[in-house]
Amino acid sequence: MTSEFEMGSRFLTMRALAAGVVSVTLTTMSGCDSKPKPTLTRAEMLDPAACKDCHPKQYTEWSGSMHAYASEDPVFLAMNARGQRETQGALGTFCVKCHAPMAVEEGSTADGLNLGTLGAPLKNVTCYFCHAAHAVDPSMPDNNPLILTQDNNLFGPFADAVAETPHQATYSTLFDSARLESAAACGTCHDIVNQHGAAIERTYKEWQGTLFADPKTAGLTCASNCHMALSDSGQAPASTISPERKRDLHDHSFPGVDVALTAFPEADTQKQGIQALLDATMHTTLCLDATTRKIWVILDNAGAGHGFPSGATQDRRAWVEVTATLAGQVIYQSGVPPAGQTIETAPDPDLWLIRDCIFGDDGKAVNMFWQAASYRTNQLPGSVMPVVTDPTSFNKTHIKRIYPGGTTTLSALPDRISIKVHIQPIGDDVLQDLIASGDLDATVAAQIPSFTLGNGGTLEWTSQANMLLPGMGDLGTCVQTGTGTLRADTTHVDTSTAACTQ
């Protein structure tokens, strides 16, 4: 059966031939020349390129985003291929419903194994998929329950849309970043429950439990300040056909932590956006307890708006590097794997590795999301509203780790201590598992970067530090980023191990 998209493409080709030209230009498709063209059909709007001339800024940003890379990502393709094989096809549209949702919507794929044969309108997370969403199915809050319009209407944040545009434009609260309910549009694909009932991605639910989702504080949504920050504040038109109407425009590059691993547009800009986002995430405190010869590290996930790390947390690897020196010589270190080893394989009894651990039906640790029947997490929770009647509420999200662990102490009192927080989008153990099964090329896995969080994610203590925290007494001194009164003796102590064992 001929799809609506194919029929639209044939119509465009016939129209171009009748006009005596070789091809239909984007200007003709979008209606962005001097005279507005007839309204675009739904089939025409499926192609992201149809948006380019009217919305060049948004298109360029999107073209370098992980939304535009969603079904090009070789790690996704490897996981989906292996998952389909190991489940004998039972995985079905589980992955592609979010990584290539229009292909599922149009009935063009049943498992994502044919994505290489599909055109741009049906792959990745497209402009149309997001802006055609007019409701969230309340009966299925996870795994992409977005309901798309079936006409040529697109939704956005403007209640006074310009008339005579190439498509109908309608205001929707799902796109109004000033309204907390707009987070639901993102949450539909960022809360994922697998076939075993394991909540393998919980970003939206994590956000709902933070102060960012509290209407009493006005709140911050996914788009308002983080993943779609304002790129132009009331200074730019939303499209080339409305230059006189100035708008607040949000960035469409959607930085997170995942990166493109193959040649891709705007690659440097993508990494810069990720780094900037990560740099605003962490507040830290670093203390030396001189009496017990212990180092205290306190992490506060102040800026993420959800857990850290988040998303496919079972694949993420975040860890803390601690280095203590005396007269320039290292006397203690954790979180630095020796050459030739990874953060997961290095012998490091004090390693603070922050991640989800997932387990199969038999209770044994597994690496692949479709194998998970349960999970355990030690992710750093997002900030919560302090409760007056609960004096410890502020400290519940300030997680403390003591180095060295157990009864071991520092061999001497250092004169300099530094900490760094690192994150890698996909763990080396997961990548090696995919390589071993023949689903991922080793050269692609080698392109996975790790990021070091700046600002509050790096901190240095020296013997000249003189700040005392309540609860420390005269035991030692501390350095701290961020603000707020923190009692060092009432923070939650993290005792998790780097290994995933039940």
Beta strands, then each sheet from edge to edge (+ up, - down):
strand 1: 133-136
strand 2: 146-148
strand 3: 153-156
strand 4: 168-171
strand 5: 191-193
strand 6: 199-202
strand 7: 230-237
strand 8: 246-250
strand 9: 282-289
strand 10: 294-301
strand 11: 317-326
strand 12: 329-334
strand 13: 352-354
strand 14: 356-359
strand 15: 365-366
strand 16: 374-377
strand 17: 398-403
strand 18: 416-424
strand 19: 451-452
strand 20: 458-462
strand 21: 476-480
strand 22: 492-493
sheet 1: 1+ 2-
sheet 2: 3+ 4+
sheet 3: 5+ 6-
sheet 4: 7+ 8-
sheet 5: 21+ 9- 10+ 17- 22-
sheet 6: 12+ 11- 13+
sheet 7: 12+ 11- 18+ 19-
sheet 8: 12+ 11- 18+ 20-
sheet 9: 15+ 14- 16+
end
